Amino acid sequence: MIRRQSLPMTCKELVELVTDYFEGNLTKSETARFRRHLEDCDGCTTYLEQMRQTIELTGTLREERVDPVERGLHDACFALTGLCE
């Protein structure tokens, strides 16, 4: 049986683990697989940097500063994609 830790990480796996990576919740072996994937995948490297910037920017954005119309558009988009409850 092949152990998952020995297999290369897929882009899908990386996307699913990005929050845990930022929060330091990955095991040492998961972190190593995550970083190895980034060494060979420009797309995921770009995605990770975009997520890092988004977190940095949204961390400084307060909900009361979001325009109500923009908030409505945001909520409608998430509802259409099924990403919210």
N, C-alpha and C positions, 0 to 999 in steps of 0.2 A: 504494500500500500504506500502511495506517495503522500508524504506529509505536505500540507498546504503551505507551511512556512518555507519549504524548499522550492516551491513553484514561484515563477515571476508574478508579481501583482498585475492585475489588469487595470485599465483605466476606470472601469466601473467600480472596482473595489476601492481604488484610491478616492474617487468621488464620495463613496459611501463612508469612508474613514476620515475625511478631511477635518471634520469638527473634532473628532477624538484626537487627531494629530495635533491640532492647535491647542487643545486643552491638556495635552500630555497624558492622555488616557490609553495610548497604545502600549503593548508589551514591547520589550527590546527587539524581539524578532519581527514584530509587525512594523515597528519604526524602521528597522533596517530594510525590510522589503519595500516600504513606502519610499524611502530615500533612494534605493536602487532603481525603482521605477522612474523617479524624477530624473535620474542621471541620463536615461535613454528616451524620455518622452517630453518633447518640447510643448506639446499641447497641455499636458498635465502640469508642467512647470508654469505655464502661462495661467492656467486655471487657478493654481495654488496662489500665485501672486495676486490675481484679481480678487480672490476670496479674502486674502490678507488685507488688501486695500479696502474692500467693502466693509470688513469688520472694523477696521480702523476708522473709516468715515462714519459708519452708522453708530459707532460707539459715541460719537460726538453729536449725533443728531437726536434731538428730543422730540417725542411724539407730538407735543403741542406746537412744534414749529413746522410740521408737515401740513401743507395746504389740504383742506377737506376734500377738494375735488381730486387731488392727486392721491389722497388716501383711498377714496372711493374707487379710483382706477386700479390702484394696487390690489385692493381687496377683490375686485371683480376679476382681475387677471388670475389671482391665486385660486379663486373659486372655479373658474373655467378650466384650469389645468388640473384640478383635483388635489392641489397641494395643501389645501386647508380643510378644516372640518366644517 
